[in-house]
């Protein structure tokens, strides 16, 4: 069976660019493991993420629109899959490692809070040490998954996850692909969701943006992906003109959707809910499941409460909040 893995190593040598991250050259795992006879190291990481409980919970976490009732709107899971698809197209065209790219893309938002960035802002304000979802994503794969044992992922996947949003870019080109793909995905699918919600129309997007990027979602994504492929040599970049117009589109979305009162009318309630849950569990860590009680003892109640609340889905956060803070009628007690 080991020859299957070795054949994959040989295929990487034949197919991939010299700039790619070869799985047989990985910097490895914090805890060394015997190699899988059938899969490369990055394929194992991809599979571990897909089978994790935090990955499954993404299907009930908000992307932009809080706890959407319709089946149309994106969730954190569908966003993750769209990022993975866009990143795979770019990695394939540039002859980079698709398995590494996929693993990073699938794991990049595992630490995201319920209620999207509203929940993230609430925890950042409530926690004395702050909160960033990309740091929490790394903590999920390192310390929370598998009942506190973590997934023991490779260095390259971990690096791509924690650097997918802000600050220093990932060390691998595959990680940098995910960073750009994340932005391409969320801006374009947020337009789609906002149109479905009646928040904006296609004609609201400035014509100078549409003239360059395209007049519908699929065309805009294709424009950005093609431009990235054509202009990425030593780094993953867009051409100066496309980058400028893409930034214009992001600024437009910030004004038209991300800060639109119609989209954000319920965010205050969600943030108050997250804050109250965090305060309750940090003061009374014994109310949390055993994993987080252990974290409260070994690290701190504040860290444990942050882990517990950040890992909740939207609906579970509402349920726990109702159980703890909303009085029940006599017949329901």
N, C-alpha and C positions, 0 to 999 in steps of 0.2 A: 504493500500500500504506500510505502514512503516514496515510491517512484512517481506517484501522482503529484505530490507536492514538488518534487524535484523537476518534473516536467513543466510545472507552472513557473518555477524559477527560470528555467531555460527559455520559456516563452517570453518572460519579461525582458530577458537580455536581448532577444531578437526583435521584439516589437516596440518596447518603450524607448523614449528619448533618453539621452545621457543625463538630462536635467531631472528625470523622474526620480521618485523615491522608491527604490527597489525593496521589495519586502524582505529579501534575504540580507539586506544591509540595515534593517531596523535597529535602532538603539535599544530595543528590547523593552521588557516589562520590569516594574519595580520588584516583583517577585518572579524569578525565573521559572519557566514551565517547559515541560517536554513539548516538542513541536507536534502539531497535528499531522498525521500521515497524508491527509487529503487536502487540507486548506493551508494557504499562506497565513502569515501572522495578521495581516490586515483583513483578510476574509474572516478570520476568527473574531476579530474585534467587531466587524460589521454584524455578525450573527449574534454576538453577546448583547449588543445594543438592541437589536430587533426583538430579542426574547426577554428584554428587561421589563420590569413592572413600570418603571418611569416612562418608557417609550409608549406603553399601552395607555397610560394616563393622559398622554398628549391629546388624545381624541376628544377629551372633555375639558380642554383648557382653551380659553379665549385667545383669538388672534387680535382682532381689532374691536369687533362688535361683541359686547358683553353677553355671555350666555345666549347666543342666538337661537331662536326657536325653529327657524326654517332649516332645511337640510342643505340649502345652497351655500351658506356662508362658510368660509374657511375656519378651521380650528388650528391649534398649534400642530397637530399631526399632519393635516393636509398641507400646511405650509412647509413642514419638514420634508414631505415627499416631493413637493414642487422644487424646493432647493436642491434636493438630491438629483432630480431629473436634469435640471439646468446644469448643475456642476458636472454630472456625468458626461453630458454632451461636450462641454468644454474640455474636460480631461481627456476624453477619447480623441478629439480632434488634435489636441496638442501632444498626444502620445505620452500622457502622464499616467500615474497609477490610479486606475478607476476604483479599485477596491479601497485604497486609502481615502480617496475623495468621498466615496459613498459612506464609509464609516464616520468620517468627520461630519458630513452633512446630516446623517441620521442622528448623531449624538449632540449636535450643537445647541439644541434648546431643551435638553432634558431637565435642566434646573430652573426652567421658567416657572413663574408663579401662576396661581389662578388669576383670572381677570387681567391677563396680559400685562402691559407696561404700567397700568394703574396699580396692580398688585405689587409690581416691582418697586414703584415709587413709594408705596406705603411701607413696605418692609425696609427700604433704604432709609426712610425717615425714622422708623420705629427702632431698628436694631442699632445698638451703640457702635457696632463695627461696620455699619453700612451693609448694603446688599447690591450685588450685580449678578444678573442671571447667568452670565458666562462663567463667572467664578463658581457659582452654584452648580452649573452643569458639570464642571470638573469635579466638584465635591461629590456629586451624585455618583459619578462613575468610579471615584476613588474610595469613598467612605460610606456611602449610604446603600447602594444596591447590594443585593444578595445578603440582606440582613446584617449589614455593616461590614461585610468582607470586601465589597467593591468588585469591579469587573476586571481589575488588573489589566488595563489596556496598554497598548504600546505607547512609547513616548510620542511618536509622531501624531497619533490620533488625539492624545490628550492635549498636545500643543495646539493642534488645529481647533479643537473645541474651545479652549480658553481664550484663543486669540481671534475668534470669528467676528467680533464686533468692533471693538475700539482698541486704541493703543498700538503697541508694536505688532506688526503683521506676523503671521505664522512663519515658521522656519522653512516649511516645505511649500512648493508651488501648489500642491494639492490643497493645502490649508488655505492658501490665498484665493484659490478658485472658489472655495466655499464662502469665503467672506464676501466676494463680489456677487456670487449667485444668490446669497441670502438677500442682498439689497435688490437685485433684479427681481427676485420672486415677490418679496413683500410689497414693493411699490406697485407692481403691476396687478397682483391679485387684490390689493387693497382698493385699487381703482375699480376693479370688477365688483367687489363686494359693496362699495359705496354706490355704484350705479344700481345694483340690485336693491339697495335700501332706499333709493330715491334721494340720496345725498348730493349726487352730482350726475351730470350726463357727459357723454363723450365730448360734446361741443363746449363744455366748460373748460376743458384742458386747452391752454393757450395754443393757438394755431402754429406759433413759431416752434413749439415743442413737437407737435404732431407732424409738422412738415419734415422734421429730421428723424424722429423715432418711429413714426407710423400712426395710423388712424384707428388701430384696434390692438387689443392686448397681444395677440399672437405675433403681429408684425413688430410691435415694440420689443418683445422678448427676443425675436429673431434678429432684429437690428443690433441689440446689445450683445447678444451671444456671438454673432458674426464679427462684430467689431473687436470684441475681446480676443477671439481666436486669431484675427488678422494682425493684431498689434502686440500680442504677448510673446516676448522673446525671452528676456532674462527675468521678467516679472510678469504678473498677471495685471494687465492694465487695459483701459479703454483709450481710444485716440483722444487728443485734447478737445476736439469739437464735440464728440459724443459725450465725453465726460462732463463738459460744461452744460450741455442740454439735459443730461441725466440729472445733474444737480439742480437745474431749474425745475425739473419735474418733481423732485423730492421736496423742494421748497414750496411748490404749488400744493402738493399733498399735505404738507404740514399745515398750511393755512386753510385749505378746503376741507380736510377730513380729520387729521390728527388732533387739531384743536377746535374742531367744529362743535358747538354746543349740542347740536342734534345727535352727534355720535357719542359725546362724552357726558350726557346728562345724568347717567347713572354711576359715573366713575366715583363720585364723592362717596356714595353709599358703599361701593365695593371697597374703597380704600379704608373707610371707617370700620368695615367688617374685618378686613385683614388686620388692621391695627389692634382691634379689640381681641381678636383671636391670639395674636402674638403676645399681647400683654398678659392675657389669662394664662397661657401655657408657660410663659417665662417665669411667672410667679408661682404657678402650681404645676411643675413638670411631671408630678405623679399622675396627672390626668392624661398624659400622652401614652401611646403604645410603648412596649418594652424597649424597642430599639432606641427611642428618643429619650427614655428615662436613663438608659445607659450613657448616652451622649451627654445628658445633663450632668451626670456624675463625673465622667472622665474629661469633659471639656468645659461646658458651662450650660446653665439653663437657657441662656439667651441663644446660644448656638443651636441647641436642641429644638427650641421653639421655632427658630427660623427654618431649620430643616423640615420640621413637621408641616408648618403652614405653607412653605414654598412648594412642597410636594403634593398639596391638595389639588384636586380638580375643582372647577367652579362649583359644581353641584354638591360635592362633598363639603366644601367650605360653607356653603349655604346651610346644609344639613347640620353640621356641627355648630354653626352659629345659632341656628334656631333651637337646637337642643340645649345650648348653654345660656342663651340670653333672652329667648322669646318665651313668655309665660304660656303654659299649656292650659287648655280648658279642662275642667274637672273630669269630663268623660274620656279625655285622652291621656290622663295620668296613669 
